[in-house]
Amino acid sequence: MPDEVNIDELLELESEEERSRKIQGLLKSCKNPTEDFVQELLVKLRGLHKQPGLRQPSPSGDSSLSPLQGPARTAPP
């Protein structure tokens, strides 16, 4: 089972059905039921849009892991 899910990669997929298949593929080694989790994640993804510019390679070089974001920025005083 993956430690992380790449949300941008899911958002790049054309349909909710494709996203569902991708998530189920990531969770295929999970022994517990995953249907409720998959459906809940799909509902949350509906309101999201891919944010260009945030994606950076992961330290392991594995593109299936979620992207790292740049350093946090603080608001000016």
All heavy atoms as a GROMACS GRO file, in nm:
protein
  597
    1MET      N    1   0.085  -0.117   0.000
    1MET     CA    2   0.000   0.000   0.000
    1MET      C    3   0.089   0.124   0.000
    1MET      O    4   0.187   0.130   0.072
    1MET     CB    5  -0.091  -0.002   0.124
    1MET     CG    6  -0.189   0.112   0.125
    1MET     SD    7  -0.324   0.090   0.239
    1MET     CE    8  -0.241   0.108   0.394
    2PRO      N    9   0.054   0.226  -0.080
    2PRO     CA   10   0.138   0.346  -0.086
    2PRO      C   11   0.127   0.427   0.042
    2PRO      O   12   0.024   0.426   0.110
    2PRO     CB   13   0.079   0.423  -0.204
    2PRO     CG   14  -0.064   0.380  -0.210
    2PRO     CD   15  -0.064   0.236  -0.166
    3ASP      N   16   0.234   0.498   0.073
    3ASP     CA   17   0.232   0.588   0.188
    3ASP      C   18   0.156   0.715   0.156
    3ASP      O   19   0.098   0.778   0.242
    3ASP     CB   20   0.374   0.625   0.229
    3ASP     CG   21   0.450   0.507   0.286
    3ASP    OD1   22   0.385   0.418   0.344
    3ASP    OD2   23   0.573   0.503   0.270
    4GLU      N   24   0.159   0.753   0.028
    4GLU     CA   25   0.097   0.878  -0.015
    4GLU      C   26   0.029   0.858  -0.150
    4GLU      O   27   0.065   0.769  -0.225
    4GLU     CB   28   0.203   0.987  -0.028
    4GLU     CG   29   0.275   1.015   0.101
    4GLU     CD   30   0.385   1.118   0.084
    4GLU    OE1   31   0.395   1.181  -0.022
    4GLU    OE2   32   0.462   1.135   0.180
    5VAL      N   33  -0.067   0.944  -0.179
    5VAL     CA   34  -0.137   0.942  -0.308
    5VAL      C   35  -0.112   1.077  -0.374
    5VAL      O   36  -0.127   1.181  -0.311
    5VAL     CB   37  -0.288   0.919  -0.287
    5VAL    CG1   38  -0.363   0.929  -0.418
    5VAL    CG2   39  -0.313   0.784  -0.220
    6ASN      N   40  -0.074   1.075  -0.501
    6ASN     CA   41  -0.046   1.198  -0.574
    6ASN      C   42  -0.179   1.257  -0.622
    6ASN      O   43  -0.237   1.212  -0.720
    6ASN     CB   44   0.046   1.167  -0.692
    6ASN     CG   45   0.092   1.292  -0.762
    6ASN    OD1   46   0.018   1.390  -0.771
    6ASN    ND2   47   0.212   1.288  -0.813
    7ILE      N   48  -0.227   1.360  -0.552
    7ILE     CA   49  -0.356   1.422  -0.583
    7ILE      C   50  -0.352   1.488  -0.721
    7ILE      O   51  -0.448   1.476  -0.797
    7ILE     CB   52  -0.396   1.524  -0.474
    7ILE    CG1   53  -0.409   1.455  -0.338
    7ILE    CG2   54  -0.524   1.596  -0.512
    7ILE    CD1   55  -0.513   1.347  -0.329
    8ASP      N   56  -0.243   1.556  -0.755
    8ASP     CA   57  -0.234   1.620  -0.887
    8ASP      C   58  -0.248   1.516  -0.998
    8ASP      O   59  -0.313   1.541  -1.099
    8ASP     CB   60  -0.102   1.695  -0.904
    8ASP     CG   61  -0.105   1.832  -0.838
    8ASP    OD1   62  -0.216   1.885  -0.815
    8ASP    OD2   63   0.002   1.886  -0.810
    9GLU      N   64  -0.188   1.400  -0.979
    9GLU     CA   65  -0.197   1.294  -1.079
    9GLU      C   66  -0.343   1.249  -1.094
    9GLU      O   67  -0.390   1.227  -1.206
    9GLU     CB   68  -0.108   1.178  -1.037
    9GLU     CG   69  -0.097   1.069  -1.141
    9GLU     CD   70   0.001   0.961  -1.097
    9GLU    OE1   71   0.118   0.993  -1.075
    9GLU    OE2   72  -0.044   0.847  -1.083
   10LEU      N   73  -0.415   1.239  -0.984
   10LEU     CA   74  -0.557   1.202  -0.991
   10LEU      C   75  -0.638   1.309  -1.062
   10LEU      O   76  -0.728   1.279  -1.141
   10LEU     CB   77  -0.613   1.177  -0.851
   10LEU     CG   78  -0.559   1.056  -0.777
   10LEU    CD1   79  -0.614   1.053  -0.635
   10LEU    CD2   80  -0.594   0.927  -0.849
   11LEU      N   81  -0.606   1.436  -1.035
   11LEU     CA   82  -0.680   1.546  -1.097
   11LEU      C   83  -0.655   1.555  -1.248
   11LEU      O   84  -0.738   1.607  -1.322
   11LEU     CB   85  -0.644   1.678  -1.030
   11LEU     CG   86  -0.692   1.693  -0.885
   11LEU    CD1   87  -0.635   1.820  -0.823
   11LEU    CD2   88  -0.843   1.690  -0.876
   12GLU      N   89  -0.542   1.504  -1.294
   12GLU     CA   90  -0.511   1.506  -1.436
   12GLU      C   91  -0.593   1.404  -1.515
   12GLU      O   92  -0.608   1.417  -1.636
   12GLU     CB   93  -0.362   1.477  -1.459
   12GLU     CG   94  -0.273   1.591  -1.416
   12GLU     CD   95  -0.125   1.557  -1.423
   12GLU    OE1   96  -0.090   1.440  -1.450
   12GLU    OE2   97  -0.044   1.648  -1.399
   13LEU      N   98  -0.648   1.305  -1.447
   13LEU     CA   99  -0.728   1.204  -1.515
   13LEU      C  100  -0.860   1.265  -1.562
   13LEU      O  101  -0.914   1.355  -1.498
   13LEU     CB  102  -0.752   1.084  -1.422
   13LEU     CG  103  -0.624   1.012  -1.380
   13LEU    CD1  104  -0.656   0.904  -1.276
   13LEU    CD2  105  -0.553   0.950  -1.499
   14GLU      N  106  -0.912   1.215  -1.673
   14GLU     CA  107  -1.028   1.275  -1.738
   14GLU      C  108  -1.160   1.253  -1.665
   14GLU      O  109  -1.246   1.338  -1.666
   14GLU     CB  110  -1.041   1.221  -1.882
   14GLU     CG  111  -0.927   1.262  -1.972
   14GLU     CD  112  -0.923   1.413  -1.995
   14GLU    OE1  113  -1.031   1.472  -2.013
   14GLU    OE2  114  -0.813   1.469  -1.995
   15SER      N  115  -1.178   1.138  -1.602
   15SER     CA  116  -1.308   1.108  -1.544
   15SER      C  117  -1.295   1.054  -1.403
   15SER      O  118  -1.189   1.008  -1.361
   15SER     CB  119  -1.382   1.006  -1.630
   15SER     OG  120  -1.319   0.879  -1.620
   16GLU      N  121  -1.408   1.059  -1.333
   16GLU     CA  122  -1.412   1.004  -1.198
   16GLU      C  123  -1.391   0.852  -1.202
   16GLU      O  124  -1.332   0.796  -1.110
   16GLU     CB  125  -1.547   1.039  -1.134
   16GLU     CG  126  -1.546   1.019  -0.985
   16GLU     CD  127  -1.663   1.086  -0.918
   16GLU    OE1  128  -1.663   1.210  -0.909
   16GLU    OE2  129  -1.754   1.013  -0.874
   17GLU      N  130  -1.436   0.790  -1.307
   17GLU     CA  131  -1.417   0.645  -1.322
   17GLU      C  132  -1.268   0.611  -1.332
   17GLU      O  133  -1.221   0.516  -1.269
   17GLU     CB  134  -1.491   0.595  -1.447
   17GLU     CG  135  -1.486   0.446  -1.464
   17GLU     CD  136  -1.566   0.400  -1.584
   17GLU    OE1  137  -1.677   0.453  -1.606
   17GLU    OE2  138  -1.517   0.312  -1.656
   18GLU      N  139  -1.194   0.690  -1.409
   18GLU     CA  140  -1.048   0.669  -1.419
   18GLU      C  141  -0.981   0.691  -1.283
   18GLU      O  142  -0.891   0.617  -1.245
   18GLU     CB  143  -0.987   0.765  -1.521
   18GLU     CG  144  -1.018   0.730  -1.664
   18GLU     CD  145  -0.954   0.832  -1.758
   18GLU    OE1  146  -1.016   0.937  -1.781
   18GLU    OE2  147  -0.843   0.804  -1.805
   19ARG      N  148  -1.025   0.795  -1.211
   19ARG     CA  149  -0.968   0.822  -1.078
   19ARG      C  150  -0.996   0.705  -0.984
   19ARG      O  151  -0.908   0.662  -0.910
   19ARG     CB  152  -1.028   0.950  -1.021
   19ARG     CG  153  -0.982   1.073  -1.094
   19ARG     CD  154  -1.042   1.200  -1.033
   19ARG     NE  155  -1.006   1.312  -1.116
   19ARG     CZ  156  -1.092   1.389  -1.183
   19ARG    NH1  157  -1.221   1.368  -1.171
   19ARG    NH2  158  -1.050   1.488  -1.257
   20SER      N  159  -1.117   0.654  -0.990
   20SER     CA  160  -1.155   0.541  -0.905
   20SER      C  161  -1.067   0.420  -0.934
   20SER      O  162  -1.017   0.356  -0.841
   20SER     CB  163  -1.302   0.506  -0.928
   20SER     OG  164  -1.339   0.395  -0.850
   21ARG      N  165  -1.047   0.390  -1.062
   21ARG     CA  166  -0.961   0.275  -1.100
   21ARG      C  167  -0.818   0.296  -1.051
   21ARG      O  168  -0.754   0.203  -1.001
   21ARG     CB  169  -0.962   0.254  -1.251
   21ARG     CG  170  -1.086   0.183  -1.300
   21ARG     CD  171  -1.068   0.132  -1.442
   21ARG     NE  172  -1.035   0.237  -1.536
   21ARG     CZ  173  -1.121   0.298  -1.616
   21ARG    NH1  174  -1.248   0.263  -1.615
   21ARG    NH2  175  -1.082   0.392  -1.699
   22LYS      N  176  -0.767   0.418  -1.063
   22LYS     CA  177  -0.630   0.448  -1.020
   22LYS      C  178  -0.616   0.429  -0.868
   22LYS      O  179  -0.521   0.366  -0.821
   22LYS     CB  180  -0.594   0.592  -1.059
   22LYS     CG  181  -0.459   0.639  -1.013
   22LYS     CD  182  -0.349   0.574  -1.090
   22LYS     CE  183  -0.215   0.634  -1.052
   22LYS     NZ  184  -0.105   0.573  -1.123
   23ILE      N  185  -0.712   0.483  -0.793
   23ILE     CA  186  -0.707   0.470  -0.647
   23ILE      C  187  -0.718   0.324  -0.607
   23ILE      O  188  -0.643   0.276  -0.521
   23ILE     CB  189  -0.819   0.553  -0.581
   23ILE    CG1  190  -0.800   0.703  -0.611
   23ILE    CG2  191  -0.822   0.530  -0.431
   23ILE    CD1  192  -0.923   0.788  -0.580
   24GLN      N  193  -0.810   0.252  -0.668
   24GLN     CA  194  -0.826   0.109  -0.637
   24GLN      C  195  -0.699   0.032  -0.668
   24GLN      O  196  -0.662  -0.059  -0.594
   24GLN     CB  197  -0.945   0.052  -0.712
   24GLN     CG  198  -1.077   0.101  -0.658
   24GLN     CD  199  -1.195   0.064  -0.747
   24GLN    OE1  200  -1.179   0.005  -0.854
   24GLN    NE2  201  -1.315   0.100  -0.703
   25GLY      N  202  -0.631   0.069  -0.776
   25GLY     CA  203  -0.505   0.004  -0.810
   25GLY      C  204  -0.398   0.030  -0.705
   25GLY      O  205  -0.320  -0.059  -0.671
   26LEU      N  206  -0.396   0.152  -0.652
   26LEU     CA  207  -0.300   0.186  -0.547
   26LEU      C  208  -0.327   0.109  -0.418
   26LEU      O  209  -0.237   0.081  -0.341
   26LEU     CB  210  -0.302   0.336  -0.519
   26LEU     CG  211  -0.251   0.427  -0.630
   26LEU    CD1  212  -0.283   0.573  -0.599
   26LEU    CD2  213  -0.102   0.408  -0.650
   27LEU      N  214  -0.454   0.078  -0.396
   27LEU     CA  215  -0.493   0.014  -0.270
   27LEU      C  216  -0.513  -0.137  -0.284
   27LEU      O  217  -0.563  -0.201  -0.191
   27LEU     CB  218  -0.624   0.078  -0.218
   27LEU     CG  219  -0.618   0.226  -0.187
   27LEU    CD1  220  -0.757   0.278  -0.151
   27LEU    CD2  221  -0.519   0.254  -0.076
   28LYS      N  222  -0.474  -0.195  -0.397
   28LYS     CA  223  -0.502  -0.337  -0.421
   28LYS      C  224  -0.441  -0.430  -0.315
   28LYS      O  225  -0.494  -0.537  -0.291
   28LYS     CB  226  -0.460  -0.378  -0.561
   28LYS     CG  227  -0.311  -0.372  -0.585
   28LYS     CD  228  -0.277  -0.404  -0.728
   28LYS     CE  229  -0.130  -0.377  -0.750
   28LYS     NZ  230  -0.099  -0.362  -0.888
   29SER      N  231  -0.333  -0.389  -0.253
   29SER     CA  232  -0.271  -0.475  -0.151
   29SER      C  233  -0.331  -0.455  -0.012
   29SER      O  234  -0.295  -0.526   0.081
   29SER     CB  235  -0.120  -0.450  -0.146
   29SER     OG  236  -0.094  -0.318  -0.102
   30CYS      N  237  -0.423  -0.362  -0.001
   30CYS     CA  238  -0.487  -0.335   0.129
   30CYS      C  239  -0.583  -0.449   0.163
   30CYS      O  240  -0.664  -0.490   0.080
   30CYS     CB  241  -0.562  -0.202   0.122
   30CYS     SG  242  -0.633  -0.153   0.278
   31LYS      N  243  -0.573  -0.499   0.284
   31LYS     CA  244  -0.657  -0.611   0.328
   31LYS      C  245  -0.796  -0.566   0.371
   31LYS      O  246  -0.890  -0.644   0.370
   31LYS     CB  247  -0.590  -0.685   0.445
   31LYS     CG  248  -0.450  -0.733   0.415
   31LYS     CD  249  -0.451  -0.847   0.316
   31LYS     CE  250  -0.311  -0.901   0.299
   31LYS     NZ  251  -0.281  -0.942   0.166
   32ASN      N  252  -0.810  -0.441   0.413
   32ASN     CA  253  -0.940  -0.389   0.459
   32ASN      C  254  -1.023  -0.344   0.340
   32ASN      O  255  -0.970  -0.311   0.234
   32ASN     CB  256  -0.918  -0.272   0.554
   32ASN     CG  257  -0.847  -0.313   0.680
   32ASN    OD1  258  -0.869  -0.422   0.732
   32ASN    ND2  259  -0.759  -0.227   0.730
   33PRO      N  260  -1.156  -0.335   0.358
   33PRO     CA  261  -1.241  -0.284   0.250
   33PRO      C  262  -1.203  -0.139   0.216
   33PRO      O  263  -1.175  -0.059   0.305
   33PRO     CB  264  -1.382  -0.288   0.311
   33PRO     CG  265  -1.373  -0.380   0.428
   33PRO     CD  266  -1.231  -0.376   0.476
   34THR      N  267  -1.200  -0.106   0.089
   34THR     CA  268  -1.155   0.027   0.046
   34THR      C  269  -1.265   0.107  -0.024
   34THR      O  270  -1.244   0.224  -0.053
   34THR     CB  271  -1.035   0.014  -0.049
   34THR    OG1  272  -1.075  -0.062  -0.163
   34THR    CG2  273  -0.917  -0.051   0.019
   35GLU      N  274  -1.379   0.047  -0.050
   35GLU     CA  275  -1.483   0.115  -0.128
   35GLU      C  276  -1.526   0.248  -0.067
   35GLU      O  277  -1.538   0.348  -0.137
   35GLU     CB  278  -1.604   0.024  -0.147
   35GLU     CG  279  -1.576  -0.092  -0.240
   35GLU     CD  280  -1.698  -0.182  -0.257
   35GLU    OE1  281  -1.811  -0.135  -0.237
   35GLU    OE2  282  -1.677  -0.298  -0.292
   36ASP      N  283  -1.551   0.250   0.064
   36ASP     CA  284  -1.595   0.374   0.129
   36ASP      C  285  -1.486   0.481   0.120
   36ASP      O  286  -1.515   0.597   0.093
   36ASP     CB  287  -1.631   0.349   0.276
   36ASP     CG  288  -1.760   0.270   0.292
   36ASP    OD1  289  -1.839   0.264   0.195
   36ASP    OD2  290  -1.781   0.214   0.401
   37PHE      N  291  -1.361   0.441   0.141
   37PHE     CA  292  -1.250   0.537   0.133
   37PHE      C  293  -1.241   0.595  -0.008
   37PHE      O  294  -1.227   0.717  -0.026
   37PHE     CB  295  -1.118   0.469   0.170
   37PHE     CG  296  -0.999   0.558   0.146
   37PHE    CD1  297  -0.968   0.660   0.233
   37PHE    CD2  298  -0.918   0.538   0.034
   37PHE    CE1  299  -0.859   0.743   0.210
   37PHE    CE2  300  -0.810   0.620   0.010
   37PHE     CZ  301  -0.780   0.723   0.098
   38VAL      N  302  -1.249   0.509  -0.109
   38VAL     CA  303  -1.239   0.554  -0.249
   38VAL      C  304  -1.351   0.653  -0.279
   38VAL      O  305  -1.326   0.761  -0.336
   38VAL     CB  306  -1.241   0.434  -0.346
   38VAL    CG1  307  -1.253   0.482  -0.490
   38VAL    CG2  308  -1.118   0.348  -0.328
   39GLN      N  309  -1.473   0.621  -0.239
   39GLN     CA  310  -1.586   0.709  -0.267
   39GLN      C  311  -1.571   0.844  -0.195
   39GLN      O  312  -1.599   0.949  -0.252
   39GLN     CB  313  -1.718   0.642  -0.227
   39GLN     CG  314  -1.757   0.526  -0.317
   39GLN     CD  315  -1.757   0.564  -0.464
   39GLN    OE1  316  -1.814   0.666  -0.506
   39GLN    NE2  317  -1.690   0.483  -0.546
   40GLU      N  318  -1.525   0.839  -0.072
   40GLU     CA  319  -1.504   0.962   0.005
   40GLU      C  320  -1.397   1.051  -0.060
   40GLU      O  321  -1.412   1.173  -0.070
   40GLU     CB  322  -1.461   0.926   0.147
   40GLU     CG  323  -1.514   1.018   0.253
   40GLU     CD  324  -1.481   0.965   0.392
   40GLU    OE1  325  -1.532   0.859   0.430
   40GLU    OE2  326  -1.402   1.033   0.460
   41LEU      N  327  -1.289   0.989  -0.105
   41LEU     CA  328  -1.182   1.063  -0.170
   41LEU      C  329  -1.230   1.124  -0.301
   41LEU      O  330  -1.201   1.239  -0.333
   41LEU     CB  331  -1.060   0.973  -0.194
   41LEU     CG  332  -0.937   1.037  -0.255
   41LEU    CD1  333  -0.890   1.158  -0.174
   41LEU    CD2  334  -0.825   0.935  -0.266
   42LEU      N  335  -1.309   1.049  -0.378
   42LEU     CA  336  -1.362   1.102  -0.504
   42LEU      C  337  -1.451   1.223  -0.480
   42LEU      O  338  -1.446   1.321  -0.555
   42LEU     CB  339  -1.439   0.993  -0.579
   42LEU     CG  340  -1.354   0.880  -0.637
   42LEU    CD1  341  -1.443   0.769  -0.690
   42LEU    CD2  342  -1.260   0.930  -0.744
   43VAL      N  343  -1.531   1.220  -0.375
   43VAL     CA  344  -1.617   1.334  -0.342
   43VAL      C  345  -1.530   1.456  -0.311
   43VAL      O  346  -1.558   1.566  -0.358
   43VAL     CB  347  -1.708   1.299  -0.221
   43VAL    CG1  348  -1.775   1.425  -0.164
   43VAL    CG2  349  -1.813   1.198  -0.262
   44LYS      N  350  -1.425   1.437  -0.235
   44LYS     CA  351  -1.337   1.549  -0.201
   44LYS      C  352  -1.262   1.602  -0.323
   44LYS      O  353  -1.234   1.722  -0.332
   44LYS     CB  354  -1.240   1.508  -0.092
   44LYS     CG  355  -1.312   1.486   0.040
   44LYS     CD  356  -1.220   1.444   0.149
   44LYS     CE  357  -1.302   1.424   0.277
   44LYS     NZ  358  -1.222   1.393   0.391
   45LEU      N  359  -1.228   1.515  -0.417
   45LEU     CA  360  -1.157   1.558  -0.537
   45LEU      C  361  -1.243   1.642  -0.629
   45LEU      O  362  -1.191   1.722  -0.707
   45LEU     CB  363  -1.106   1.436  -0.615
   45LEU     CG  364  -0.987   1.362  -0.554
   45LEU    CD1  365  -0.960   1.234  -0.630
   45LEU    CD2  366  -0.864   1.449  -0.551
   46ARG      N  367  -1.374   1.626  -0.622
   46ARG     CA  368  -1.464   1.700  -0.712
   46ARG      C  369  -1.446   1.851  -0.702
   46ARG      O  370  -1.459   1.922  -0.800
   46ARG     CB  371  -1.609   1.664  -0.684
   46ARG     CG  372  -1.646   1.529  -0.733
   46ARG     CD  373  -1.792   1.498  -0.709
   46ARG     NE  374  -1.814   1.356  -0.726
   46ARG     CZ  375  -1.892   1.282  -0.650
   46ARG    NH1  376  -1.961   1.338  -0.551
   46ARG    NH2  377  -1.904   1.153  -0.671
   47GLY      N  378  -1.415   1.902  -0.585
   47GLY     CA  379  -1.401   2.046  -0.567
   47GLY      C  380  -1.260   2.098  -0.586
   47GLY      O  381  -1.237   2.216  -0.571
   48LEU      N  382  -1.167   2.010  -0.619
   48LEU     CA  383  -1.027   2.053  -0.633
   48LEU      C  384  -0.988   2.072  -0.778
   48LEU      O  385  -1.044   2.010  -0.868
   48LEU     CB  386  -0.934   1.949  -0.571
   48LEU     CG  387  -0.948   1.925  -0.422
   48LEU    CD1  388  -0.851   1.816  -0.378
   48LEU    CD2  389  -0.922   2.052  -0.345
   49HIS      N  390  -0.890   2.157  -0.800
   49HIS     CA  391  -0.833   2.179  -0.932
   49HIS      C  392  -0.682   2.168  -0.919
   49HIS      O  393  -0.624   2.209  -0.819
   49HIS     CB  394  -0.870   2.317  -0.986
   49HIS     CG  395  -1.017   2.338  -0.996
   49HIS    ND1  396  -1.092   2.284  -1.097
   49HIS    CD2  397  -1.104   2.402  -0.914
   49HIS    CE1  398  -1.218   2.317  -1.080
   49HIS    NE2  399  -1.228   2.389  -0.969
   50LYS      N  400  -0.618   2.116  -1.022
   50LYS     CA  401  -0.473   2.102  -1.022
   50LYS      C  402  -0.410   2.241  -1.012
   50LYS      O  403  -0.453   2.335  -1.076
   50LYS     CB  404  -0.427   2.032  -1.149
   50LYS     CG  405  -0.281   2.001  -1.150
   50LYS     CD  406  -0.248   1.915  -1.270
   50LYS     CE  407  -0.106   1.872  -1.266
   50LYS     NZ  408  -0.010   1.972  -1.296
   51GLN      N  409  -0.309   2.252  -0.928
   51GLN     CA  410  -0.238   2.378  -0.911
   51GLN      C  411  -0.101   2.369  -0.976
   51GLN      O  412  -0.012   2.306  -0.921
   51GLN     CB  413  -0.224   2.411  -0.763
   51GLN     CG  414  -0.356   2.432  -0.694
   51GLN     CD  415  -0.339   2.474  -0.552
   51GLN    OE1  416  -0.230   2.497  -0.503
   51GLN    NE2  417  -0.450   2.485  -0.482
   52PRO      N  418  -0.084   2.430  -1.093
   52PRO     CA  419   0.046   2.423  -1.160
   52PRO      C  420   0.152   2.496  -1.080
   52PRO      O  421   0.123   2.590  -1.007
   52PRO     CB  422   0.020   2.492  -1.295
   52PRO     CG  423  -0.099   2.577  -1.272
   52PRO     CD  424  -0.181   2.510  -1.164
   53GLY      N  425   0.275   2.448  -1.092
   53GLY     CA  426   0.387   2.514  -1.028
   53GLY      C  427   0.422   2.461  -0.891
   53GLY      O  428   0.528   2.488  -0.840
   54LEU      N  429   0.334   2.383  -0.829
   54LEU     CA  430   0.364   2.328  -0.698
   54LEU      C  431   0.435   2.194  -0.706
   54LEU      O  432   0.496   2.150  -0.612
   54LEU     CB  433   0.235   2.309  -0.615
   54LEU     CG  434   0.163   2.436  -0.575
   54LEU    CD1  435   0.038   2.400  -0.494
   54LEU    CD2  436   0.254   2.524  -0.493
   55ARG      N  437   0.426   2.130  -0.820
   55ARG     CA  438   0.481   1.996  -0.832
   55ARG      C  439   0.633   1.999  -0.846
   55ARG      O  440   0.688   2.068  -0.929
   55ARG     CB  441   0.420   1.927  -0.954
   55ARG     CG  442   0.456   1.784  -0.961
   55ARG     CD  443   0.382   1.717  -1.073
   55ARG     NE  444   0.398   1.575  -1.056
   55ARG     CZ  445   0.313   1.486  -1.097
   55ARG    NH1  446   0.206   1.523  -1.159
   55ARG    NH2  447   0.335   1.359  -1.079
   56GLN      N  448   0.699   1.923  -0.760
   56GLN     CA  449   0.843   1.907  -0.765
   56GLN      C  450   0.870   1.758  -0.752
   56GLN      O  451   0.791   1.686  -0.692
   56GLN     CB  452   0.910   1.981  -0.651
   56GLN     CG  453   0.893   2.130  -0.656
   56GLN     CD  454   0.954   2.197  -0.535
   56GLN    OE1  455   1.009   2.133  -0.447
   56GLN    NE2  456   0.945   2.328  -0.530
   57PRO      N  457   0.980   1.710  -0.805
   57PRO     CA  458   1.010   1.568  -0.792
   57PRO      C  459   1.024   1.528  -0.646
   57PRO      O  460   1.072   1.606  -0.564
   57PRO     CB  461   1.142   1.550  -0.866
   57PRO     CG  462   1.178   1.682  -0.922
   57PRO     CD  463   1.082   1.785  -0.875
   58SER      N  464   0.981   1.407  -0.616
   58SER     CA  465   0.997   1.358  -0.479
   58SER      C  466   1.143   1.320  -0.458
   58SER      O  467   1.215   1.290  -0.552
   58SER     CB  468   0.907   1.237  -0.455
   58SER     OG  469   0.951   1.129  -0.531
   59PRO      N  470   1.189   1.320  -0.332
   59PRO     CA  471   1.328   1.288  -0.304
   59PRO      C  472   1.367   1.148  -0.353
   59PRO      O  473   1.480   1.124  -0.391
   59PRO     CB  474   1.339   1.296  -0.153
   59PRO     CG  475   1.216   1.364  -0.106
   59PRO     CD  476   1.115   1.354  -0.214
   60SER      N  477   1.271   1.057  -0.355
   60SER     CA  478   1.301   0.921  -0.398
   60SER      C  479   1.300   0.909  -0.550
   60SER      O  480   1.339   0.807  -0.604
   60SER     CB  481   1.200   0.823  -0.338
   60SER     OG  482   1.072   0.848  -0.395
   61GLY      N  483   1.250   1.012  -0.617
   61GLY     CA  484   1.241   1.007  -0.762
   61GLY      C  485   1.121   0.925  -0.809
   61GLY      O  486   1.100   0.906  -0.927
   62ASP      N  487   1.037   0.878  -0.716
   62ASP     CA  488   0.921   0.798  -0.749
   62ASP      C  489   0.805   0.892  -0.779
   62ASP      O  490   0.753   0.957  -0.689
   62ASP     CB  491   0.887   0.705  -0.633
   62ASP     CG  492   0.773   0.611  -0.664
   62ASP    OD1  493   0.704   0.631  -0.766
   62ASP    OD2  494   0.751   0.517  -0.585
   63SER      N  495   0.761   0.899  -0.904
   63SER     CA  496   0.657   0.992  -0.941
   63SER      C  497   0.519   0.951  -0.890
   63SER      O  498   0.424   1.026  -0.901
   63SER     CB  499   0.652   1.010  -1.093
   63SER     OG  500   0.620   0.886  -1.154
   64SER      N  501   0.506   0.831  -0.833
   64SER     CA  502   0.376   0.790  -0.782
   64SER      C  503   0.350   0.849  -0.644
   64SER      O  504   0.239   0.845  -0.595
   64SER     CB  505   0.367   0.638  -0.773
   64SER     OG  506   0.455   0.589  -0.674
   65LEU      N  507   0.452   0.905  -0.582
   65LEU     CA  508   0.434   0.966  -0.452
   65LEU      C  509   0.390   1.110  -0.471
   65LEU      O  510   0.412   1.171  -0.574
   65LEU     CB  511   0.563   0.960  -0.371
   65LEU     CG  512   0.616   0.821  -0.342
   65LEU    CD1  513   0.748   0.829  -0.268
   65LEU    CD2  514   0.516   0.742  -0.260
   66SER      N  515   0.329   1.166  -0.370
   66SER     CA  516   0.278   1.301  -0.383
   66SER      C  517   0.392   1.402  -0.394
   66SER      O  518   0.501   1.379  -0.344
   66SER     CB  519   0.188   1.336  -0.264
   66SER     OG  520   0.263   1.337  -0.147
   67PRO      N  521   0.363   1.515  -0.460
   67PRO     CA  522   0.468   1.615  -0.481
   67PRO      C  523   0.502   1.688  -0.352
   67PRO      O  524   0.422   1.698  -0.261
   67PRO     CB  525   0.405   1.711  -0.581
   67PRO     CG  526   0.260   1.698  -0.558
   67PRO     CD  527   0.237   1.554  -0.518
   68LEU      N  528   0.622   1.739  -0.350
   68LEU     CA  529   0.664   1.824  -0.240
   68LEU      C  530   0.633   1.967  -0.277
   68LEU      O  531   0.642   2.006  -0.392
   68LEU     CB  532   0.815   1.810  -0.217
   68LEU     CG  533   0.864   1.671  -0.179
   68LEU    CD1  534   1.016   1.672  -0.173
   68LEU    CD2  535   0.808   1.629  -0.046
   69GLN      N  536   0.598   2.047  -0.181
   69GLN     CA  537   0.573   2.187  -0.208
   69GLN      C  538   0.694   2.267  -0.163
   69GLN      O  539   0.774   2.222  -0.083
   69GLN     CB  540   0.449   2.233  -0.135
   69GLN     CG  541   0.324   2.164  -0.187
   69GLN     CD  542   0.198   2.214  -0.119
   69GLN    OE1  543   0.204   2.298  -0.032
   69GLN    NE2  544   0.087   2.162  -0.161
   70GLY      N  545   0.706   2.385  -0.216
   70GLY     CA  546   0.817   2.473  -0.181
   70GLY      C  547   0.806   2.514  -0.035
   70GLY      O  548   0.709   2.482   0.034
   71PRO      N  549   0.905   2.587   0.013
   71PRO     CA  550   0.904   2.629   0.153
   71PRO      C  551   0.782   2.714   0.183
   71PRO      O  552   0.732   2.786   0.097
   71PRO     CB  553   1.034   2.708   0.168
   71PRO     CG  554   1.084   2.733   0.031
   71PRO     CD  555   1.017   2.636  -0.062
   72ALA      N  556   0.735   2.705   0.304
   72ALA     CA  557   0.619   2.783   0.347
   72ALA      C  558   0.653   2.931   0.343
   72ALA      O  559   0.765   2.971   0.374
   72ALA     CB  560   0.576   2.741   0.486
   73ARG      N  561   0.557   3.010   0.305
   73ARG     CA  562   0.576   3.155   0.301
   73ARG      C  563   0.494   3.217   0.412
   73ARG      O  564   0.377   3.183   0.429
   73ARG     CB  565   0.533   3.210   0.166
   73ARG     CG  566   0.615   3.154   0.053
   73ARG     CD  567   0.573   3.213  -0.079
   73ARG     NE  568   0.639   3.140  -0.184
   73ARG     CZ  569   0.583   3.110  -0.299
   73ARG    NH1  570   0.460   3.148  -0.325
   73ARG    NH2  571   0.650   3.044  -0.390
   74THR      N  572   0.553   3.309   0.481
   74THR     CA  573   0.479   3.377   0.589
   74THR      C  574   0.425   3.508   0.536
   74THR      O  575   0.482   3.572   0.447
   74THR     CB  576   0.569   3.403   0.709
   74THR    OG1  577   0.681   3.480   0.666
   74THR    CG2  578   0.618   3.273   0.770
   75ALA      N  579   0.313   3.548   0.592
   75ALA     CA  580   0.251   3.674   0.552
   75ALA      C  581   0.334   3.790   0.608
   75ALA      O  582   0.392   3.780   0.716
   75ALA     CB  583   0.110   3.681   0.605
   76PRO      N  584   0.342   3.900   0.534
   76PRO     CA  585   0.416   4.015   0.585
   76PRO      C  586   0.349   4.068   0.711
   76PRO      O  587   0.227   4.058   0.725
   76PRO     CB  588   0.408   4.117   0.471
   76PRO     CG  589   0.309   4.068   0.375
   76PRO     CD  590   0.284   3.923   0.404
   77PRO      N  591   0.427   4.126   0.801
   77PRO     CA  592   0.371   4.177   0.928
   77PRO      C  593   0.274   4.291   0.907
   77PRO      O  594   0.269   4.358   0.814
   77PRO     CB  595   0.491   4.221   1.008
   77PRO     CG  596   0.608   4.217   0.916
   77PRO     CD  597   0.567   4.147   0.792
   0.00000   0.00000   0.00000
